[in-house]
């Protein structure tokens, strides 16, 4: 190849079976790592264009427009200060000759060096054209660096045939590197690059020759029965699953799809069945059993009821799949039988009888047992119930039973089913439906976008559960730091906020926090954390509102007032947004900021009304006009506030722009006369209170 030739570069690392849960991340890191490092060495022409590949036995990438040699670069390199480069007679010094030799230019004429200022001193500079890196050299360095930085979950040490020890995620068997049609002479883990790879373990003849880097994926598919592209393989699985589902719905969570995609190179879907008798077991148990233990895909009807048919993804294509189907049906049967056994055994003991046994389960060594926690939940749920219009007795009963399923065999086998099984067992025990639902719904929302509790009882217990966790864990000093939040306090706080906002619950957040801290009153080791917890909630609320598209200024305008009710924060924000569109908004925001600064300097607290203003001391026309305008607009503002129509309340303030502007143009606030000064400050305080009744609009000022 000549120095300017460009071609696709293929790099494939063939290994033993890679860990499936890490495959997608490894494939991404391998591809992007090589691309970024080759681009940094100017070995890729233009914007990088590449395709990544990842299968159970290979990591690979095909990069377009890779140069055989990087372009030469003009280099300007400092040699030495002039004071060192020449002796007292102005002749080149020995250090200069030594430096030029070290740079590879021992015979260069000193007159060809550039003299230029370098800071305060003058120095000599060498300009030359440096040849670009060859692909072999640049790729070797990029490959070494990339392999060293891969996000390997657990390193494996193994021996090469020559006896040397090597460390990698799995033993490496082959390295394929092609630039167009030519092999690039690089190595990895003691293996030299070649132009052959290996196809499917069972469906190919073994070695597959890659004639050109551009033909990698097509050759592997045609001759090796391998779909090398992870995304293509995943899409094929989804298409086949839906085709085999018929009129049913495939239960295919992303995590399961990714894991199954990482387990096969040539995905083929087959349909299997299990006995209808297992459908008597809660379908969540059966689905989780099939997904977790066997990596199968469950099917439901249009009403989300589980079918006795399920789908498997095999790595083998055959026209006679009978043995594959029968084998998988045989394997899943004992798993389903175990689930049925656990369910039948658990039903023999009512949930209520399990609750006292929670005294033997440690919740936290500083917070006592799970039973102590249940007692706190009962007390807190009882206080919250009337605030959400829930039946107090049912809320307390639900809180009492909420954690009982932790001691069941089913939850012991599948911890993911905690709460879900509580609902089934509570129904079996004859508990009221809202109590039964609360056993599972009190965990909601479990994650971003998850559904909220559907019942008032569930809402009361969900709030109690999250608030008790926050007050207890924070109270013993286990505050989230940086990325670490082992007790998911951020998630709990967001859950509380979502419940209050999305259910429009007119509840005082500070009172909720204080009630939660109150249930630990008898625990001296648990500090009252009401104030820091409120600040923590406000920080979470800022993030939640940013995600919903509100600006930092809008958010601070509302939250700087430290709202106690969270349910109307959105309405206030929307009002602020509409207010900012008014032509008077910018001037009023600037004036409000000015008023805030004046009041801070005067140490005069803003008053909620104009009661401290003496009309006889309003001697200037502008201050009388402002007072009159304030008196005129106040009833409208307060009326709209009472109706929680924050948009109209803020819009009414537009009438104050002209008198406010005139006041600041014509009136000296800090008058020499003490009585006049205090009266004008009182007027500004009343104006400040009225202007900030919905939000602190000074936060909107530029």
C-alpha angles and dihedrals in degrees: 000000000000122000096261098047119123128196142151114285118215121195119178128175112197115202143161115276110314122219104273098216090055099041100093092049093046092049092050093048093046093052099041092042093057093042094050094047095046091047090051088057090050091243093129119072114223125336110352114257117185146150122222125212132194130170132161089274107029147049115198145158134193113205122194126223098015114169123228088218128017116239118267115261131217108236128196108192129180112238109181140319111273089241089062098035094062133043127228091279093052095252122135110272130228091249089057092052090047093049094048090050090051090052090052097253105101095148101043117129109249089222088067091064118098120239113210142148115274105188108304095340133065118243143181120247130195121215119196142145112255117205115240123249118270117242092244093054096040094046093048091055092043092049093049092049094045095049090049091053101045114129094245111179093206127004118228123208117212139159126250118223088261090060098253118136118238132185124213140124090272134353112286116228107176143008120209118189123168131170100197102309098338128091113236109222102235132129138212128188090352094306122122119224119256141169100251133082136177126261131210113328093236109012100052136060092245116249117059120193116220107209097184134012091236090058097054100105095038093048093049091049095047101038104019103038089230126132096206100185110086094209093048091050091049092049090050090053092051092049093049093045092054092045092053093044093071107187093346130096120247116225100219116158114193094244092056092046091051093048094048090046087055092052100056137052098189107029119207123173124218130182122234137175141215131200117284091230089077090064087079087074116084105275093229088066093050094045093049091047092053094044100042102038104029107019090234127152117236123214128218133185124244090279092054093253113147119252124214087236123087138177130234131196111222130191091217128076116206138155090223105050094161095113092046092050094044092048093053092045089051092050096049095048098077090045091056090043089056090052091050091049093050091049095050093046094048092053091061091073119053117232092240090062091054096055098079088052088065085079085079093055116083114224095181129335091238095042101044131229131336088256091058087050091051089054090053091048091052092052094046095044089052090055094046097044097079090047090061094036093250128147105265096212092049092047091052092046091049091049089050093053099035097096099033095097089066085082096052124106092236095056089043088059096038112026089181088073096063108129093016092070091043089062093050094047093045090054090049089051091054097249118158112275094245090052091050093048091049090060088071102022095058088076091058133144089038096170142001110303094013118142120265123236109287097211134058091236090051090048092052093050093043091055091046093049095050096041093048090052092049095047094045101043093041090045092060091050101258094135119169112259126192108312094344117100106143094170094048093237091158090055092047092050092049089049092055091047093049092050092051095044102039094042091044091229111181093217129140106241093203091054089051091052092047091050090052092049088046094065087065093053091112092051107082092187090063112079122213102256100176097126099044090043091055089051089048090053090051091052091051089047091053090055092046092051093047088055088054091057104260119141125242091248093052092047094048091047089061103032096045086072087063096232116213095197113062098183094080098041091099091051090051091049092050089050091051090050091053091045092055088059091061117100089232095053100088095049093045092049091051091047091048090052090050091049091050091053092047092050092047091053092046092049088225113142116228111255123220094230142015094262092117093057118102110206093205089064093055093098101155122077091228095053092047089050092050092049091049091048091049092050090048096050098040098079091051093048094047092045092053091045090054088054090046089237094144095169093062092041091057093040090057088063090068088083089067097063099088097044091045092051091047092048093056091044096049108025130073105214096193095055120176089240106085094210093051092047094051092046092052091048089051089052090051090047091054090047091048092052092049094047092049098045091110102024140342097266091187085079087067093061116109 
